[in-house]
Amino acid sequence: MRLDTLLPRPLSPETDAESPSILNCLLTGIHLDRRRARGLGWRGVHPSNQLYAAWTCRVADFPYIYGLVFLEEHTDDSFLYGTFTAHVFPDAADPILDTFPLQALALAMGEGYEESVRNLSLHAPALAPFCMGKFQFVIALDGTGLTLSVSAPARYRQISKQGIAAPAVKAAQPSEWIVPPGGVEYDVPAFRLLLRLFTTVAATASALFEEKPRLSLHMTPQTQPDADPPNNIPHILSLHAQLGTGPQAPARADCDSNGRAGAAPSLSADGKILKHLPGFQRQGPTCPDADLPLMHILTGFLGAGKTTFLRRWLDYLNGREQYAAVIQNEFGRIGLDASLTRGETHVEALDEGCVCCSLADSLRPGLQRLLDAAPAEQIILETTGLANPANVLESMKDLDDLVRPGLVITVADALAWDASGSGISMAQVEQADVIIANKSDAVSRQQLEVMMRDLRRCNPKAVILPAVQGNISFAILESLHTAWLDAQGLPPSRTPRLQAMNVLRPPNHADEGFASFCLNLPQPVSVKDIERMVDCAGPGLCRAKGIVDLYGDGTITPAVAQYAAGRLEFEEVPDGSDERYMVFIGVNMSPVHAPGSPSTTA
């Protein structure tokens, strides 16, 4: 093994601690290939370095958050020894907290617990009751060896000889015992809780250095001045994974006054040799399509804010170097949304039809062009606002050699929400894995609560997230998809559903009479001109959008015009947009004339 494959520079512990750098390189290096990281069990890593070098993370098949905090480092002539405290943070409602120290329970029930865990670097001392043991890195100074170890009590256990009494309400009342004298204050299976994180870190090192670790398990009695009877003395368990050269002299595991493990012993003949990392299972599918990109479906009725949401999502993905590609489908002959989205992202436009019906046969060649031009980890199909995702999912059954199924995300418009509205808009909600309640700031709190209740009633399996201008915490999407894959292999939208017997096929926009037309506008127009065109289209108009030369205050400014749910808005024009036009979409619309040309109709 050669450390320079991970850290391409000589170790210099005399200038700064190196073990945090090694851990950070392990975590960063494996996440450069996110499929590989997921296959090893990683489900998210968050570094925080404001005060201490610290990381919080999640791993597969484990419901709690792990925390690692750098504690200390020292060297001898040949090796560098770095120690990290290892923490386990359950959810505040998790029953396992009943086995934790009372201080940990009080912290978990207090305000700001989740934020403190997220910023572990700042709050590590206060969160010490969640510390279950220690990780140690032993690194050969010449870069030829790395030994990882975890040490923790088999049972992190405390007997309260005096008992712990609840505060008395009145002085005359007898005390009520939280823990009776001689009772167990806490009894946590500390080593077992830390084992899943350690096996994931060790498997990561093995994958990056392309070397199988030599494993050994050690057990030493825990020394306490007031220990239980000898047959009840808890033990410190230590698991070691050595890659390359390591220290030869055995060392004993010391313990602090609370029974948690101190410095981990090195590999020795006294340990039990293991052939495999205990409890470790490679995650993710082993089928041939495991390396195919994910394909998410983004739906939402006309004007709900799909493209705005998509642009925010792409900003998030590009910022994390998770490169995505986009297929955009628009109901009309000119693709405005594709021009708004282009930038760092490769976009394939499918116009003049709907991908759920008339353009179904175009989806495969468009997807193939996209994959040939820009290989990506995930592809987002933004459908027209009139697409029924049930029909799109049916078309995707023929694409399983190109992509893997991702999430169905529906953007719902809080301003235009109507639980008894269009069959298409309700079908989009019913089929979704995630529903974005967009424009939540534009309605009253009572209106938003009514909308959220309606959405839950329409689709109780979906996760519903309020959004302002298309913004959410986008990390949630990745964690949701991962959680569904771990639990059942597919998101809820991809599980088979029984169709009502009286429904021959899912509805589409043709059933409801939707149509579109485009009006060319080579001449400058004013805001009032566009308002008149919108009014002229009549009450059947659902959506209007386009690029115009906007005249006002003696100046002409190119602008994107967007109309939906009674609101007309303007934004900056993307580069390379030469055409000037407005597209109108609706039902039973009236003819619309260009300003100053009453004889020109759409």
C-alpha positions as CSV (number, residue, x, y, z in Angstrom):
1,M,0.0,0.0,0.0
2,R,1.2,3.5,-0.8
3,L,-0.2,6.5,1.1
4,D,0.7,8.9,-1.8
5,T,-2.1,7.4,-3.9
6,L,-4.4,9.2,-1.4
7,L,-2.3,12.1,-0.1
8,P,0.2,13.1,-2.9
9,R,2.8,14.8,-0.5
10,P,5.1,13.7,2.3
11,L,3.7,13.6,5.8
12,S,4.7,16.6,7.9
13,P,3.3,16.1,11.4
14,E,5.8,18.6,12.8
15,T,3.9,21.5,11.2
16,D,0.3,20.4,11.6
17,A,-1.8,17.3,12.6
18,E,-1.9,14.9,9.7
19,S,-4.5,12.3,10.8
20,P,-7.5,14.7,10.1
21,S,-6.1,15.2,6.6
22,I,-5.9,11.4,6.1
23,L,-9.5,10.9,7.2
24,N,-10.7,13.8,5.1
25,C,-8.9,12.3,2.0
26,L,-10.5,9.0,2.6
27,L,-14.0,10.5,2.8
28,T,-13.4,12.9,-0.1
29,G,-11.7,10.3,-2.3
30,I,-14.4,7.8,-2.2
31,H,-17.1,10.4,-2.8
32,L,-15.4,11.4,-6.1
33,D,-17.3,8.3,-7.4
34,R,-20.7,8.6,-5.8
35,R,-21.9,5.2,-7.0
36,R,-18.9,3.6,-5.5
37,A,-19.4,5.5,-2.2
38,R,-23.0,4.4,-2.1
39,G,-22.0,0.8,-2.8
40,L,-19.8,0.9,0.3
41,G,-22.7,2.2,2.4
42,W,-22.1,5.9,2.6
43,R,-25.3,8.0,2.8
44,G,-23.9,11.5,3.4
45,V,-20.9,13.2,5.0
46,H,-20.8,16.7,6.5
47,P,-17.5,18.2,7.6
48,S,-17.4,21.0,10.1
49,N,-14.1,22.6,11.1
50,Q,-14.9,25.8,12.9
51,L,-13.3,24.8,16.2
52,Y,-12.3,21.1,16.0
53,A,-11.8,19.0,12.9
54,A,-15.1,17.1,12.9
55,W,-17.4,15.1,10.6
56,T,-21.0,13.9,10.9
57,C,-22.2,11.2,8.6
58,R,-24.8,8.6,7.8
59,V,-24.4,5.0,6.6
60,A,-26.8,2.5,5.1
61,D,-29.0,0.3,7.4
62,F,-28.3,2.5,10.4
63,P,-30.9,5.1,11.6
64,Y,-28.6,7.3,13.7
65,I,-26.0,10.0,12.8
66,Y,-22.4,9.3,13.5
67,G,-19.9,11.9,14.6
68,L,-16.1,11.9,14.6
69,V,-14.0,14.6,16.3
70,F,-10.2,14.8,16.2
71,L,-8.8,14.5,19.7
72,E,-5.0,14.3,19.5
73,E,-2.0,13.1,17.6
74,H,1.6,12.0,18.4
75,T,4.5,10.3,16.7
76,D,7.4,8.0,17.4
77,D,10.3,7.2,15.1
78,S,8.3,5.3,12.6
79,F,4.6,5.9,13.1
80,L,2.0,8.7,13.5
81,Y,-0.9,8.0,15.9
82,G,-4.1,10.0,15.6
83,T,-7.2,9.6,17.8
84,F,-10.8,10.6,17.2
85,T,-13.7,10.5,19.6
86,A,-16.7,8.6,18.0
87,H,-20.2,9.7,18.7
88,V,-23.7,8.2,18.1
89,F,-26.6,10.7,17.8
90,P,-30.1,9.1,17.8
91,D,-33.2,10.9,16.8
92,A,-34.9,12.6,19.8
93,A,-37.8,10.2,19.5
94,D,-35.8,7.0,19.2
95,P,-36.3,4.6,22.1
96,I,-32.6,3.8,22.2
97,L,-32.1,7.1,24.0
98,D,-33.5,5.5,27.1
99,T,-30.3,3.5,27.3
100,F,-28.1,6.6,27.0
101,P,-26.8,8.8,29.8
102,L,-29.4,11.1,31.2
103,Q,-27.3,14.1,30.0
104,A,-27.6,12.8,26.5
105,L,-31.4,12.4,26.8
106,A,-31.7,16.0,28.1
107,L,-29.6,17.3,25.2
108,A,-31.7,15.3,22.6
109,M,-34.9,16.7,24.0
110,G,-33.7,20.2,24.1
111,E,-34.0,23.0,21.5
112,G,-31.3,23.1,18.9
113,Y,-30.2,19.5,19.2
114,E,-30.2,18.8,15.4
115,E,-28.3,22.1,14.7
116,S,-25.7,21.3,17.4
117,V,-25.1,17.9,15.8
118,R,-24.8,19.4,12.4
119,N,-22.2,21.8,13.7
120,L,-20.4,19.2,15.7
121,S,-17.1,21.1,15.5
122,L,-18.5,24.0,17.6
123,H,-20.5,21.8,20.1
124,A,-18.3,18.7,20.6
125,P,-17.6,19.3,24.3
126,A,-21.3,19.8,25.1
127,L,-22.2,16.7,23.1
128,A,-19.7,14.5,25.0
129,P,-22.5,12.3,26.6
130,F,-23.0,10.8,23.1
131,C,-19.4,9.7,22.8
132,M,-19.3,5.9,22.7
133,G,-15.6,5.2,22.0
134,K,-12.6,6.1,19.9
135,F,-11.2,5.6,16.4
136,Q,-7.4,5.6,15.9
137,F,-5.3,5.9,12.8
138,V,-1.8,4.6,12.9
139,I,0.1,5.8,9.8
140,A,3.6,4.8,8.8
141,L,5.7,7.9,8.4
142,D,7.2,6.5,5.2
143,G,3.7,6.1,3.7
144,T,3.8,2.3,3.5
145,G,1.1,1.5,6.1
146,L,-2.2,2.5,7.6
147,T,-3.9,0.8,10.6
148,L,-7.5,1.7,11.5
149,S,-9.0,0.7,14.8
150,V,-12.2,1.3,16.9
151,S,-12.2,0.8,20.6
152,A,-15.3,0.9,22.8
153,P,-16.9,-0.9,25.8
154,A,-19.0,-3.9,24.9
155,R,-21.5,-2.3,27.3
156,Y,-21.1,1.4,28.2
157,R,-22.8,0.9,31.6
158,Q,-23.2,2.8,34.8
159,I,-24.8,1.7,38.1
160,S,-26.0,4.5,40.3
161,K,-25.3,3.5,43.8
162,Q,-27.0,6.5,45.4
163,G,-29.7,6.7,42.8
164,I,-31.0,9.8,41.0
165,A,-34.0,11.6,42.4
166,A,-36.4,13.8,40.6
167,P,-36.7,17.3,42.0
168,A,-39.4,17.4,44.6
169,V,-42.4,19.7,43.9
170,K,-42.8,20.3,47.6
171,A,-40.3,20.0,50.4
172,A,-42.5,17.7,52.4
173,Q,-43.1,15.2,49.6
174,P,-40.9,12.1,49.3
175,S,-38.5,12.0,46.3
176,E,-39.4,10.1,43.2
177,W,-36.6,8.2,41.7
178,I,-35.5,8.6,38.1
179,V,-33.0,5.9,38.8
180,P,-33.4,4.0,42.1
181,P,-30.4,3.3,44.3
182,G,-28.4,0.5,42.8
183,G,-30.3,0.9,39.5
184,V,-28.8,1.2,36.0
185,E,-28.4,4.8,34.9
186,Y,-27.3,3.9,31.3
187,D,-26.4,0.7,29.5
188,V,-25.4,1.3,25.8
189,P,-24.1,-1.4,23.4
190,A,-21.3,1.0,22.5
191,F,-19.1,-1.2,20.4
192,R,-22.0,-2.6,18.4
193,L,-23.3,0.9,17.6
194,L,-19.8,2.0,16.4
195,L,-19.1,-1.1,14.4
196,R,-21.1,-0.1,11.3
197,L,-19.3,3.1,10.9
198,F,-15.9,1.5,11.4
199,T,-16.5,-1.3,8.8
200,T,-17.6,1.4,6.3
201,V,-14.4,3.5,6.9
202,A,-12.2,0.3,6.7
203,A,-13.9,-0.9,3.5
204,T,-13.4,2.6,2.1
205,A,-9.6,2.5,2.8
206,S,-9.5,-1.0,1.3
207,A,-11.2,0.2,-1.9
208,L,-9.0,3.2,-2.3
209,F,-5.7,1.4,-1.6
210,E,-6.9,-1.7,-3.5
211,E,-5.7,-4.0,-0.7
212,K,-7.5,-6.3,1.6
213,P,-7.0,-5.4,5.3
214,R,-5.6,-7.8,7.9
215,L,-8.3,-7.9,10.6
216,S,-8.1,-8.8,14.3
217,L,-10.4,-8.4,17.3
218,H,-9.1,-7.7,20.8
219,M,-10.8,-7.8,24.2
220,T,-9.3,-6.4,27.4
221,P,-11.0,-6.0,30.9
222,Q,-12.1,-2.5,31.8
223,T,-10.3,-1.3,34.9
224,Q,-12.5,0.6,37.4
225,P,-11.7,1.3,41.0
226,D,-15.4,0.6,42.0
227,A,-16.0,-2.2,39.4
228,D,-18.9,-4.5,39.6
229,P,-18.3,-8.1,40.8
230,P,-15.5,-9.7,38.7
231,N,-17.9,-11.7,36.5
232,N,-19.7,-8.5,35.6
233,I,-16.6,-6.4,34.7
234,P,-17.3,-4.9,31.3
235,H,-14.7,-5.4,28.5
236,I,-13.2,-3.1,25.9
237,L,-13.5,-4.5,22.4
238,S,-11.0,-3.3,19.8
239,L,-11.2,-4.1,16.1
240,H,-8.2,-3.4,13.9
241,A,-7.8,-3.2,10.1
242,Q,-4.2,-3.0,8.9
243,L,-3.1,-2.1,5.4
244,G,0.6,-2.4,4.7
245,T,3.1,-2.1,7.5
246,G,2.0,-1.4,11.1
247,P,3.5,-1.2,14.6
248,Q,4.5,-4.6,16.1
249,A,4.6,-4.0,19.8
250,P,1.2,-4.8,21.5
251,A,-0.3,-2.1,23.6
252,R,-3.1,-2.3,26.2
253,A,-6.3,-0.4,25.8
254,D,-6.7,2.2,28.6
255,C,-10.0,3.5,29.7
256,D,-11.1,6.8,31.1
257,S,-13.0,7.2,34.3
258,N,-16.3,6.6,32.6
259,G,-15.2,3.3,31.1
260,R,-14.8,4.6,27.5
261,A,-11.8,3.3,25.6
262,G,-8.6,5.2,25.5
263,A,-5.7,4.7,23.1
264,A,-6.3,1.6,20.9
265,P,-3.9,-1.3,21.1
266,S,-1.9,-2.2,18.0
267,L,-2.2,-5.5,16.1
268,S,-0.7,-8.4,18.1
269,A,-0.9,-12.2,18.2
270,D,-3.3,-11.9,21.2
271,G,-6.1,-10.8,19.0
272,K,-8.6,-13.0,17.2
273,I,-7.8,-13.0,13.5
274,L,-10.9,-12.3,11.3
275,K,-11.4,-13.1,7.6
276,H,-14.0,-10.5,6.9
277,L,-15.2,-7.2,8.3
278,P,-17.9,-8.2,10.7
279,G,-21.4,-7.0,9.7
280,F,-20.2,-5.4,6.5
281,Q,-22.3,-5.9,3.4
282,R,-21.7,-4.1,0.1
283,Q,-24.7,-2.0,-0.6
284,G,-26.6,-1.3,-3.8
285,P,-27.8,-3.5,-6.7
286,T,-25.4,-6.0,-8.2
287,C,-27.4,-6.2,-11.4
288,P,-25.9,-5.1,-14.7
289,D,-27.7,-1.7,-14.7
290,A,-26.0,-0.6,-11.4
291,D,-23.7,1.8,-13.4
292,L,-26.5,3.4,-15.5
293,P,-27.5,7.0,-14.7
294,L,-30.6,7.8,-12.7
295,M,-33.5,9.4,-14.5
296,H,-35.8,11.6,-12.5
297,I,-39.1,12.9,-13.9
298,L,-40.1,16.5,-13.1
299,T,-43.7,17.3,-13.6
300,G,-46.1,20.1,-12.6
301,F,-49.0,21.9,-14.1
302,L,-48.7,24.9,-16.4
303,G,-46.9,27.8,-14.6
304,A,-46.3,25.9,-11.4
305,G,-42.6,26.8,-11.5
306,K,-40.9,23.7,-12.8
307,T,-38.2,25.4,-14.7
308,T,-37.3,27.7,-11.8
309,F,-37.2,24.7,-9.5
310,L,-35.0,22.9,-12.0
311,R,-32.6,25.8,-12.3
312,R,-32.2,25.9,-8.5
313,W,-31.7,22.1,-8.4
314,L,-29.0,22.2,-11.2
315,D,-27.2,25.0,-9.3
316,Y,-27.1,22.7,-6.3
317,L,-25.9,19.7,-8.2
318,N,-23.2,21.6,-10.2
319,G,-22.0,23.2,-7.0
320,R,-21.4,19.7,-5.6
321,E,-19.9,18.4,-8.8
322,Q,-22.8,16.0,-9.3
323,Y,-23.2,16.5,-13.0
324,A,-26.7,16.2,-14.4
325,A,-28.2,16.4,-17.9
326,V,-31.7,17.6,-18.8
327,I,-34.3,16.6,-21.3
328,Q,-36.9,19.4,-21.6
329,N,-40.2,18.8,-23.3
330,E,-42.4,21.8,-24.2
331,F,-46.0,21.9,-25.5
332,G,-45.3,24.1,-28.5
333,R,-42.9,24.6,-31.4
334,I,-40.4,26.9,-29.6
335,G,-38.5,25.8,-26.5
336,L,-38.1,28.7,-24.1
337,D,-37.4,26.5,-21.0
338,A,-34.5,24.8,-22.6
339,S,-32.8,28.2,-23.4
340,L,-33.4,29.3,-19.8
341,T,-31.7,26.2,-18.4
342,R,-28.7,26.0,-20.6
343,G,-25.4,26.9,-19.0
344,E,-23.2,24.4,-17.3
345,T,-25.8,21.7,-18.1
346,H,-26.3,19.9,-21.3
347,V,-29.9,20.2,-22.4
348,E,-31.8,18.1,-25.0
349,A,-35.0,19.7,-26.1
350,L,-38.1,17.8,-27.3
351,D,-40.6,20.3,-28.7
352,E,-43.9,20.4,-30.5
353,G,-45.6,17.7,-28.6
354,C,-45.9,16.0,-25.2
355,V,-43.5,13.3,-24.1
356,C,-46.4,11.4,-22.5
357,C,-48.2,10.9,-25.8
358,S,-47.2,12.3,-29.3
359,L,-43.5,12.4,-28.5
360,A,-43.2,9.1,-26.7
361,D,-41.2,7.6,-29.6
362,S,-38.8,10.6,-29.6
363,L,-37.8,10.1,-26.0
364,R,-35.4,7.2,-26.6
365,P,-33.4,8.9,-29.5
366,G,-33.3,12.1,-27.5
367,L,-32.0,10.3,-24.4
368,Q,-29.4,8.5,-26.5
369,R,-28.1,11.8,-28.0
370,L,-27.9,13.2,-24.5
371,L,-25.9,10.3,-23.1
372,D,-23.6,10.3,-26.1
373,A,-22.9,14.0,-25.8
374,A,-22.6,14.4,-22.0
375,P,-22.4,11.3,-19.7
376,A,-23.9,12.2,-16.4
377,E,-24.7,10.6,-13.1
378,Q,-28.4,11.6,-13.3
379,I,-30.8,12.9,-16.0
380,I,-33.8,15.1,-15.3
381,L,-36.7,14.9,-17.6
382,E,-38.7,18.0,-17.3
383,T,-42.1,17.3,-18.9
384,T,-44.6,19.7,-20.3
385,G,-47.1,21.0,-17.8
386,L,-49.7,18.9,-19.5
387,A,-47.9,15.5,-19.2
388,N,-49.4,12.7,-17.0
389,P,-46.4,11.0,-15.3
390,A,-48.3,7.7,-15.4
391,N,-48.0,7.7,-19.2
392,V,-44.3,8.9,-19.0
393,L,-43.5,6.0,-16.6
394,E,-45.1,3.6,-19.1
395,S,-42.8,4.9,-21.9
396,M,-39.8,4.5,-19.6
397,K,-40.2,0.8,-19.4
398,D,-38.5,0.6,-22.7
399,L,-35.5,2.6,-21.5
400,D,-34.2,0.3,-18.8
401,D,-31.1,-0.4,-20.9
402,L,-30.2,3.3,-20.8
403,V,-31.2,4.6,-17.4
404,R,-32.3,3.5,-13.9
405,P,-35.6,4.8,-12.4
406,G,-35.3,7.9,-10.2
407,L,-37.8,10.1,-8.4
408,V,-41.1,11.5,-9.8
409,I,-41.2,15.1,-8.5
410,T,-44.3,17.2,-9.0
411,V,-44.3,21.0,-8.5
412,A,-47.7,22.3,-7.3
413,D,-48.6,25.9,-7.5
414,A,-49.9,27.3,-4.2
415,L,-51.3,30.4,-5.9
416,A,-53.4,28.3,-8.4
417,W,-54.1,25.3,-6.2
418,D,-57.6,23.8,-6.6
419,A,-58.2,20.3,-5.2
420,S,-61.1,19.9,-7.7
421,G,-59.1,21.2,-10.6
422,S,-57.7,19.6,-13.8
423,G,-57.5,15.8,-14.1
424,I,-54.0,16.2,-15.4
425,S,-52.8,18.3,-12.4
426,M,-54.3,15.9,-9.9
427,A,-52.8,12.9,-11.8
428,Q,-49.4,14.6,-11.4
429,V,-49.9,14.9,-7.7
430,E,-51.1,11.4,-7.2
431,Q,-48.1,9.8,-9.1
432,A,-45.4,11.8,-7.3
433,D,-42.7,10.6,-4.9
434,V,-42.0,14.2,-3.9
435,I,-44.4,17.2,-4.1
436,I,-43.0,20.7,-4.1
437,A,-45.6,23.2,-2.8
438,N,-44.2,26.1,-4.7
439,K,-44.9,29.8,-4.2
440,S,-45.8,29.1,-0.5
441,D,-44.8,32.7,0.4
442,A,-47.5,34.1,-2.0
443,V,-50.5,32.7,0.0
444,S,-51.7,33.0,3.5
445,R,-50.7,30.5,6.2
446,Q,-54.3,29.2,6.2
447,Q,-54.3,28.7,2.5
448,L,-51.0,26.8,2.6
449,E,-52.3,24.5,5.4
450,V,-55.4,23.7,3.3
451,M,-53.2,22.9,0.3
452,M,-50.9,20.7,2.4
453,R,-53.9,18.8,3.7
454,D,-55.2,18.3,0.2
455,L,-51.9,17.1,-1.1
456,R,-51.6,14.6,1.8
457,R,-55.1,13.3,1.1
458,C,-54.4,12.9,-2.6
459,N,-51.0,11.2,-2.1
460,P,-50.3,10.0,1.4
461,K,-47.0,8.3,0.3
462,A,-45.4,11.4,-1.1
463,V,-43.0,13.7,0.8
464,I,-44.3,17.2,0.6
465,L,-41.9,20.2,0.8
466,P,-43.0,23.9,0.8
467,A,-40.8,26.1,-1.5
468,V,-40.3,29.7,-2.1
469,Q,-39.2,30.5,-5.7
470,G,-38.3,26.9,-6.3
471,N,-35.9,26.7,-3.4
472,I,-35.8,23.7,-1.0
473,S,-33.0,21.8,0.8
474,F,-32.0,19.8,-2.2
475,A,-29.9,17.3,-0.2
476,I,-33.3,15.9,0.9
477,L,-34.0,14.6,-2.6
478,E,-30.8,12.5,-2.7
479,S,-31.4,11.1,0.8
480,L,-35.0,10.3,0.1
481,H,-34.1,8.3,-3.1
482,T,-31.4,6.5,-1.2
483,A,-33.7,5.6,1.7
484,W,-36.3,4.2,-0.7
485,L,-33.8,2.1,-2.5
486,D,-32.4,0.8,0.8
487,A,-35.9,0.0,2.1
488,Q,-37.6,-1.5,-1.0
489,G,-35.5,-1.2,-4.0
490,L,-37.7,1.4,-5.8
491,P,-39.4,4.7,-5.1
492,P,-43.1,4.5,-4.4
493,S,-44.0,5.8,-7.9
494,R,-42.4,2.8,-9.5
495,T,-44.2,0.2,-7.4
496,P,-47.2,-1.5,-9.2
497,R,-50.6,0.1,-8.7
498,L,-54.0,-1.3,-9.3
499,Q,-56.0,0.9,-11.7
500,A,-59.7,1.4,-11.0
501,M,-61.8,-0.9,-13.1
502,N,-63.7,1.9,-14.7
503,V,-60.5,3.6,-15.9
504,L,-59.3,2.3,-19.3
505,R,-56.2,4.4,-19.4
506,P,-54.6,7.4,-17.5
507,P,-55.9,10.7,-18.7
508,N,-53.9,13.0,-20.9
509,H,-54.2,16.6,-22.1
510,A,-56.0,15.7,-25.3
511,D,-59.0,14.5,-23.1
512,E,-59.3,18.0,-21.7
513,G,-58.9,20.0,-24.9
514,F,-55.6,21.8,-24.3
515,A,-54.0,23.5,-27.2
516,S,-51.2,26.0,-27.9
517,F,-50.2,28.6,-30.4
518,C,-47.2,30.9,-30.9
519,L,-47.4,34.6,-31.8
520,N,-44.3,36.1,-33.4
521,L,-43.4,39.6,-32.0
522,P,-40.5,41.1,-33.9
523,Q,-41.6,44.6,-32.8
524,P,-41.1,46.0,-29.3
525,V,-44.1,45.7,-26.9
526,S,-45.1,47.3,-23.7
527,V,-46.3,45.7,-20.5
528,K,-49.8,46.9,-21.3
529,D,-49.5,45.2,-24.8
530,I,-48.8,41.9,-23.2
531,E,-51.6,42.4,-20.6
532,R,-54.0,43.0,-23.5
533,M,-52.9,39.9,-25.3
534,V,-53.4,37.8,-22.1
535,D,-56.9,39.3,-21.7
536,C,-57.7,38.7,-25.4
537,A,-56.9,35.0,-25.1
538,G,-59.8,34.7,-22.7
539,P,-60.6,32.7,-19.5
540,G,-59.3,29.5,-21.0
541,L,-55.7,30.7,-21.0
542,C,-53.6,28.8,-18.4
543,R,-50.1,29.8,-19.4
544,A,-48.3,32.3,-21.5
545,K,-44.5,32.7,-21.9
546,G,-42.0,34.1,-24.3
547,I,-39.1,36.4,-25.1
548,V,-40.0,40.0,-26.0
549,D,-38.3,43.4,-26.6
550,L,-40.0,45.3,-23.7
551,Y,-40.6,49.0,-24.3
552,G,-40.8,51.4,-21.4
553,D,-39.5,54.8,-20.2
554,G,-37.9,55.4,-23.6
555,T,-35.8,52.3,-23.6
556,I,-36.1,48.8,-25.1
557,T,-34.9,45.9,-23.0
558,P,-35.0,42.2,-24.0
559,A,-37.0,40.3,-21.3
560,V,-38.5,36.9,-20.6
561,A,-42.3,37.2,-20.0
562,Q,-44.0,34.7,-17.8
563,Y,-47.8,34.5,-17.1
564,A,-49.5,32.0,-14.9
565,A,-52.2,32.1,-12.2
566,G,-53.1,35.7,-12.9
567,R,-49.5,36.9,-12.4
568,L,-47.3,38.5,-15.2
569,E,-43.6,38.6,-14.4
570,F,-40.4,39.5,-16.3
571,E,-36.8,38.3,-16.0
572,E,-33.5,38.6,-17.7
573,V,-33.1,37.0,-21.2
574,P,-30.5,34.2,-21.5
575,D,-27.6,34.7,-24.0
576,G,-28.2,33.7,-27.6
577,S,-31.9,34.2,-27.6
578,D,-32.6,35.9,-30.9
579,E,-36.3,35.1,-31.6
580,R,-39.1,37.2,-30.1
581,Y,-42.4,35.6,-29.5
582,M,-45.2,34.6,-27.0
583,V,-46.6,31.1,-26.6
584,F,-50.1,30.7,-25.3
585,I,-51.5,27.4,-23.8
586,G,-55.0,26.8,-22.7
587,V,-58.5,25.5,-23.5
588,N,-60.9,27.2,-25.9
589,M,-58.7,30.3,-26.3
590,S,-59.7,33.2,-28.4
591,P,-57.5,34.5,-31.2
592,V,-54.7,36.9,-30.2
593,H,-53.3,39.7,-32.3
594,A,-49.9,41.2,-32.3
595,P,-50.0,44.9,-31.1
596,G,-50.5,47.2,-34.0
597,S,-51.4,44.4,-36.4
598,P,-55.1,43.6,-35.8
599,S,-55.3,41.5,-38.9
600,T,-52.5,39.1,-37.8
601,T,-53.8,36.2,-35.8
602,A,-52.2,33.2,-34.3
